């Protein structure tokens, strides 16, 4: 038997009525609601990823408690950031000036790349030969690693970023040199732009890397390594 649906004016059978009632009930009781109350939970989106400099995601350890060797590395970071800021300023002046190499800009570039070669690279090697191997081993022992047959620790990321610094610096330096030798103005501008972008990537990568080391890696080293290991990792 069919009855008339008052809203549509169509004849509706019992099966249709049951399906309609079920959908109505589902809509009222469905726990997956579009505007569900999420409370204080912060939902992350691929279009809005977490901030790499988020202090809420760092290891809770006051820097004053760090071992002297870790403090030395942290102090070297402070100087690195000063030099990165100066280089970043020169890069901005370079771009705003229409990619024109002035004596002041040329001197700023030379100073940074010399500093990179004589200070940043040796600093990275000091970490790679001293702190990183023993901390990587301890992280594997204590479960501070990824899952799988070949687990990775945060140290793998730090070492990868050291390599990335060299890549960005090499590209920026070489493209600056290449552009200076080009006679075609349009081609020169394109190559200078590539050099500029790699320089900016280098600066931002170093800033984020030092933040991660100062706020995560060094505090973890303080927590996981013994006093003897902290004393001797420079060796």
C-alpha positions as CSV (number, residue, x, y, z in Angstrom):
1,X,0.0,0.0,0.0
2,X,1.2,3.5,-0.9
3,X,0.4,6.8,0.7
4,X,0.9,10.4,-0.5
5,X,3.9,12.2,0.6
6,X,2.6,15.7,1.8
7,X,5.8,17.5,0.8
8,X,6.4,16.0,-2.7
9,X,2.9,14.9,-3.6
10,X,4.2,11.5,-4.7
11,X,3.0,8.1,-3.7
12,X,5.5,6.5,-1.3
13,X,5.7,2.8,-0.5
14,X,6.6,1.3,2.9
15,X,10.2,0.6,1.8
16,X,10.6,4.2,0.7
17,X,9.2,5.4,4.0
18,X,11.6,3.2,6.0
19,X,14.6,4.4,4.0
20,X,13.6,8.0,4.4
21,X,13.1,7.5,8.2
22,X,16.5,5.9,8.5
23,X,18.2,8.7,6.7
24,X,16.5,11.2,9.0
25,X,17.5,9.3,12.1
26,X,21.1,9.0,10.8
27,X,21.3,12.7,10.2
28,X,20.1,13.4,13.7
29,X,22.4,10.8,15.4
30,X,25.5,10.6,13.2
31,X,28.5,11.2,15.4
32,X,30.5,12.5,12.4
33,X,29.2,16.1,12.3
34,X,30.6,18.9,10.2
35,X,30.6,21.3,13.0
36,X,31.5,19.0,15.8
37,X,32.9,20.6,19.0
38,X,36.6,19.8,19.0
39,X,37.1,21.4,22.4
40,X,40.7,22.8,22.8
41,X,42.2,20.4,20.3
42,X,44.1,22.2,17.5
43,X,43.4,20.5,14.2
44,X,46.4,20.5,11.8
45,X,46.0,20.9,8.0
46,X,48.4,20.2,5.2
47,X,47.8,23.8,4.2
48,X,48.6,25.0,7.7
49,X,51.5,22.8,9.0
50,X,52.9,23.3,12.5
51,X,55.5,26.0,12.9
52,X,59.0,24.6,12.9
53,X,59.9,27.2,15.6
54,X,57.0,26.2,17.9
55,X,58.4,26.3,21.4
56,X,55.6,23.9,22.6
57,X,57.4,21.1,20.6
58,X,60.8,21.4,22.2
59,X,62.4,19.4,24.9
60,X,61.6,20.8,28.3
61,X,65.1,21.5,29.7
62,X,66.5,24.9,30.8
63,X,69.6,25.8,28.8
64,X,71.5,26.8,31.9
65,X,71.5,23.1,32.9
66,X,73.4,22.1,29.7
67,X,76.9,20.6,29.9
68,X,79.8,23.0,29.1
69,X,80.5,21.2,25.8
70,X,76.9,21.6,24.7
71,X,76.9,25.2,25.8
72,X,80.0,25.8,23.6
73,X,78.1,24.5,20.6
74,X,75.1,26.6,21.5
75,X,77.4,29.7,21.8
76,X,78.8,29.0,18.3
77,X,75.3,28.9,17.0
78,X,74.7,32.4,18.3
79,X,77.6,33.7,16.2
80,X,76.4,31.7,13.2
81,X,73.0,33.4,13.4
82,X,74.5,36.8,13.5
83,X,76.5,36.1,10.3
84,X,73.3,34.7,8.7
85,X,71.4,37.8,9.5
86,X,74.1,40.0,7.9
87,X,74.1,37.8,4.8
88,X,70.3,37.9,4.7
89,X,70.4,41.7,4.8
90,X,72.9,41.8,1.9
91,X,70.7,39.5,-0.1
92,X,67.7,41.7,0.4
93,X,69.7,44.8,-0.6
94,X,70.9,42.9,-3.7
95,X,67.4,42.0,-4.8
96,X,65.9,45.4,-4.0
97,X,68.7,47.0,-6.0
98,X,67.8,45.1,-9.1
99,X,70.5,42.4,-8.7
100,X,73.2,44.9,-9.1
101,X,76.6,44.0,-7.5
102,X,78.0,47.0,-5.7
103,X,81.3,47.0,-3.9
104,X,79.5,46.8,-0.5
105,X,77.3,43.9,-1.6
106,X,80.3,42.1,-3.1
107,X,82.2,42.5,0.2
108,X,79.1,41.2,2.1
109,X,78.9,38.1,0.0
110,X,82.6,37.4,0.2
111,X,82.6,37.7,4.0
112,X,79.7,35.3,4.5
113,X,81.1,32.6,2.1
114,X,84.5,32.8,3.8
115,X,82.8,32.6,7.2
116,X,80.8,29.6,6.0
117,X,83.9,27.8,4.8
118,X,86.1,28.6,7.9
119,X,83.5,28.4,10.7
120,X,80.2,26.8,9.8
121,X,81.6,23.8,8.1
122,X,84.2,23.1,10.9
123,X,81.3,23.5,13.5
124,X,79.3,20.9,11.6
125,X,82.2,18.5,11.4
126,X,82.7,18.9,15.1
127,X,79.1,17.7,15.7
128,X,79.3,14.9,13.2
129,X,82.5,13.5,14.6
130,X,81.9,14.0,18.3
131,X,78.3,14.4,19.5
132,X,76.2,12.9,16.7
133,X,77.6,9.3,16.7
134,X,77.2,8.6,20.4
135,X,73.8,10.4,20.6
136,X,72.5,8.5,17.6
137,X,73.6,5.2,19.2
138,X,71.9,6.1,22.5
139,X,68.7,7.2,20.8
140,X,68.5,3.8,19.1
141,X,68.9,2.1,22.5
142,X,66.3,4.2,24.2
143,X,63.6,4.1,21.5
144,X,64.1,7.7,20.2
145,X,63.8,6.5,16.6
146,X,61.4,5.7,13.8
147,X,59.9,2.2,13.2
148,X,61.1,-0.3,10.5
149,X,64.1,-2.4,9.6
150,X,66.4,0.6,9.4
151,X,65.2,3.0,12.1
152,X,66.2,6.6,11.9
153,X,66.8,9.1,14.7
154,X,66.7,12.9,14.7
155,X,70.5,12.7,14.1
156,X,69.9,11.5,10.6
157,X,67.9,14.6,9.9
158,X,70.6,16.8,11.4
159,X,73.3,15.2,9.2
160,X,71.1,15.5,6.1
161,X,70.6,19.2,6.8
162,X,74.4,19.7,7.1
163,X,74.7,18.3,3.6
164,X,71.9,20.6,2.5
165,X,73.8,23.6,3.7
166,X,76.7,22.7,1.4
167,X,74.4,22.3,-1.5
168,X,72.6,25.7,-1.0
169,X,75.9,27.5,-0.4
170,X,77.6,25.9,-3.5
171,X,74.7,26.8,-5.7
172,X,74.4,30.3,-4.5
173,X,78.2,31.0,-4.7
174,X,78.6,29.4,-8.1
175,X,75.6,31.1,-9.7
176,X,76.7,34.4,-8.4
177,X,80.1,33.9,-10.1
178,X,78.4,32.6,-13.3
179,X,76.1,35.6,-13.6
180,X,79.0,38.0,-13.3
181,X,80.4,36.6,-16.5
182,X,77.3,36.7,-18.5
183,X,76.8,39.5,-21.0
184,X,73.1,38.9,-21.7
185,X,71.2,41.0,-19.2
186,X,68.1,38.8,-19.2
187,X,70.1,35.7,-18.6
188,X,72.2,37.4,-16.0
189,X,69.0,38.4,-14.1
190,X,67.7,34.8,-14.2
191,X,70.9,33.4,-12.8
192,X,71.2,36.1,-10.1
193,X,67.6,35.2,-9.1
194,X,68.6,31.5,-8.7
195,X,71.7,32.6,-6.6
196,X,69.5,34.8,-4.5
197,X,66.9,32.1,-3.8
198,X,69.5,29.5,-2.9
199,X,71.1,32.1,-0.5
200,X,67.7,32.7,1.2
201,X,67.1,28.9,1.4
202,X,70.6,28.5,3.0
203,X,69.9,31.2,5.6
204,X,66.5,29.9,6.6
205,X,67.8,26.3,6.7
206,X,70.6,27.2,9.1
207,X,68.2,29.2,11.3
208,X,65.8,26.3,11.6
209,X,68.6,23.8,12.1
210,X,70.2,25.7,14.9
211,X,66.8,26.1,16.6
212,X,66.2,22.4,16.5
213,X,69.7,21.6,17.9
214,X,69.5,24.2,20.6
215,X,66.0,23.3,21.7
216,X,65.8,19.5,21.0
217,X,69.1,17.8,20.2
218,X,71.2,19.4,22.9
219,X,68.6,18.9,25.7
220,X,68.2,15.3,24.6
221,X,72.0,14.8,24.7
222,X,71.9,16.2,28.2
223,X,69.2,13.8,29.3
224,X,70.5,10.7,27.5
225,X,74.3,10.8,27.7
226,X,76.4,10.2,30.7
227,X,78.7,12.8,32.3
228,X,81.7,10.9,30.9
229,X,80.2,10.9,27.4
230,X,79.4,14.6,27.6
231,X,83.0,15.3,28.8
232,X,84.6,13.4,26.0
233,X,82.4,13.8,22.8
234,X,84.7,16.5,21.5
235,X,87.5,13.9,21.4
